[in-house]
């Protein structure tokens, strides 16, 4: 069973190299690794056998992944963020699961942060509730063990084995190549964010299943491959609206879409204001410490 691992790099070479090392350290025999470089900076020496695709510009996450898929040939494709690290038995466990579950088209592992805390990487379908209970929203942080959060984020609960879910995080996911060919890969209109939710939704609409695998663990150094907080916030909310326009109800005369748009703009502005305020407090604290 052959795997193609694809990493999209953008100004993240130290993390990308560590990710490559963790993939090679598995010792899996039928593995090819492709790095799609969305930057125009010098490239460090890569391990022998690692394929490099240079785009010369930031063409976006979805488009870069599709280029990687087209240039690779494994039966199964692993999409891994530069700031992720896989375990030694990563590919063996994925291969065993895919062999035993022919109905599974996309799978996502349990994702842990630097401290070992579980990230909410398996989720229910996007809707109004998810706007209030986002992965990092205040309500989710205040009530992590509530029934609403457990329903919205299956990864927050205890699982003894694989569980069918609506979608899994693109920080690390694996898909059958035939599924990617059938649904034409990632929708390239999503520059960044929600391309994973869209891919999983189209897989389910095609009659395939998405699984969360708590027995396969990956460490994700959250946010290390993102560089501009304001730009990332803008892209997140822009992609959220694109997802709604593509899959959600619009209402008479597009009224519901207008409400969603206003809500997303307000949410984005609030996040930016809070981020700026936090940055100002940090700088003031640093100056006091120096003084």
N, C-alpha and C positions, 0 to 999 in steps of 0.2 A: 504494500500500500504506500504510494508516494505522496509526499506533501511538498507544496510550494509555500514558503514563508515570504510575505511581502511587508516591507517596512517603508513608510513614507517619511523621509527626513526633511526637516526645514530648520536650519540653524540649531541642530540638536546632535551633532556628531559624537560628543562624549557619551550621550545616552544611547545613540544608535549603535555604537561600537560595543557597549555593554550588552545590549539586547542581542546582537549578533553572537557574542561570546556565549550567552546563555543558550541560544539555539544550537550552536555547535557542540556545547558541552553535553547535550543530551546523547550524542553519539548515534543518533538515528541514521540508519544507512541510506534510506531513500528520501533525502531532503535536499531541496535547492532553495537558496536564499537570494532574494532580489531586493535591492534598495533603490527606491525611486527618489531621487534628490530634487526637491523643489526649490533649491537654493542656487546661487551662482558663486558661492564661496569655494575656496580650495578644498579638495577632497583628501582626507587622510588615507594612508595605506589600508586597504581592506584585506581580510583573510582570503587566502586562495580559494577560488571557486565561487565567491560571492559576486553576483551579477550587479552591475551598476547602470542605472538609467538616469541620465541627467536631462532635466526638462529646461533648464536655463532660466526658469521663472517659477513663481508660486502658482501652479495651475489648480490648486485646491486638492482636498483630501480624496474626494470621490473619483475625480478624473485621474489622479495619480495612481490610485489603487487599480483602476480599470486598465491602465497602461501596464502595470505590473502583472495583472492576470493574463493579458494578451501575450506577454513575453515569457510566460512560464508554462510548465506542462504537467504539473502534479495533478493527481486525481482529486486531491483535496487542497484547499487554499487556506492558509492561516494569515489573517490580517493582524499585525501586532504594532502597537504604538512604539516609538523609539524608547519611551520611558517605562517599558515593561520588561520583566525578567521571568522566564519560564523555568519550571522544575525539570529535573533529570528525566522523569518518566512522562513528560508532557505528551510526546507524540505516541508512545505506546498506549497510553490511556485513551487518547483520541481515536487511534486506529481501532482499538478494541470496541469502543462505543459505536463507531460508525459501522463496523462489521455486524454487530449485534442488533443495530437499530436502523434498518434500511429505510424507515420512514423519516428519519432525521435528516434534514437538509442543512441546517445551521446550528452550531452549538457554541456556547460561551462558557468559560470556566468561572470558578469562584475567583474574584479579584480582591486582593488585599492591598492596603496602603503600606507605607513605610513602617508603621507601628504595628502592623498585623491586624488592623481593624478591617472588617468586611466592607467593601464598597457596594453600593446598591446597583449592581450591574445587570440584574435580570428584572424586567419590568412588565407591567400591564400596558395595554394600548394607551396611546396618548389621548388625553381628553381634557375637559374642564378641570377635573380633580387634580390631574397631574400638574396643572398650572399653579395650583395652590400647594401641592405636595411634591415639589421638585426634589431632586436628589440632595440638593444643598439648601433647600428652603428653610426658613425659620421654623415653620410648623413641624417639618420632618425632624429637625434637630431637637426641638423641644419634646416631641412625643414619638421617639424612635420605636417604641414597643406597642404603639396603638394599633388597633385592628385595621384602621384605614391605611396606615403606612405598610403593614404586613401584606395587605391585599394589593397595594400599588407596587410594592417591591418584593417579589417572591424571594429575592436573595437575602432579605432581612430575617427570614424565618429559618427554622432548623429543617434541613433536608437530609434524609438518610440515603437518598439516591437521586438520579436524574429526574428533572421535572420539566414538563412541557410548559413554555411561557410564551408571551406575545413577542418580546424582543430582548436581545442581549446587547451589551455594550460593544461598540466597535473598537474599544481600547485593546481588546483581544477577542477575536471570534474566528471560527473556522467554518468553511462552507464547501459543499460538494461542487466540483467544477461543472457538472452537468446542470445543477441548479442555477449557477451564475450565467451559463450560456442560455438557459431557458428564459430567464427574466432580464437578460441583457445587463447584468452586473449592476453597479451602483448608478443611481440617477445623478448625472453630472451637474444638474442644476443646484444640487446641494454642495456649495463650496466647502463647507465644514459644518459639522453637527447635523444630527437627524438623518444623515445618510444611512446609518445603521438601522434606525427605526423603520425607515422606508424600505430598505432591503428585506428586513424580516417580515414586514407586512406583506410585501409582494410575494414572498415565499409562501406565506400562509394562504394568500389568495390563490396561489397556484396549487393548493392542496398539499403542501409540504409542511413539516413541523419544525419548530425551533425549540431547542432544549438548553436548559441550564444544568451544568455539570459541577456540583459542589465538590466532587472528588478530585477534580483537576484544579490546581491552584496556580495563580499567577500574581506576581507582585507588581503593582503599578505606582510609580512615583508621580502622583497626580499633579498635572499642570506643568511639569518640567519641560514639555515640548511646546507649550504656549508662551508667547512672549509679550504680546500687547493686550493687556486686560481690557481697555476700552474697545479695541477692534474685535477681540474674542467675544465680548458681550454683545456687540452689534451683530456679529455673524450668527451667534447662537439664536437670538430672537428673530433675525431675518429668516433663518432656516426653519424655526418653529412656525412662522407664518406661512412659509412655502409648504410645509408639511400639512398645515390646516387647509390651505387652498387646494392641495392635491387630494386629500383624503377626507377632510371634514365637511360637515354640513354648512351651507352658505346662508340659508334662510331666505325669506322673500326679499327681493331687491338687494341681496347681499348684506342684509342688516347684521346677521350673525357674524359674518366675516369682518364687518366694520368694528363690531364690539371686540372681537378677538384682536384685531389690529391695534385698537386703542389700548386694550389691556396689556398687550405685549410691549408697546412703546412705553407705557407707564412703568411696567416692570423693569425694562431695560434702563430707563432713566433713574429709577430708584437704586438699582444695583450700582450704576456708575457713581451716583452721589455718595452712597455708602462706601464704595471703594476709595473714592477721593478723600473722604473724611478719615477713613482708616489710615491712608497713606500720610495725611497731614499729622495725625496723632503719632504715628511711628517716627516721623522726622523730628517732631517736637521732643519726643522721648529720647531719641538718640542725641539731640543737642544738649538736653539736660544731663545725660550720662557723661558726655564729654566735658560739660562745664563742672 
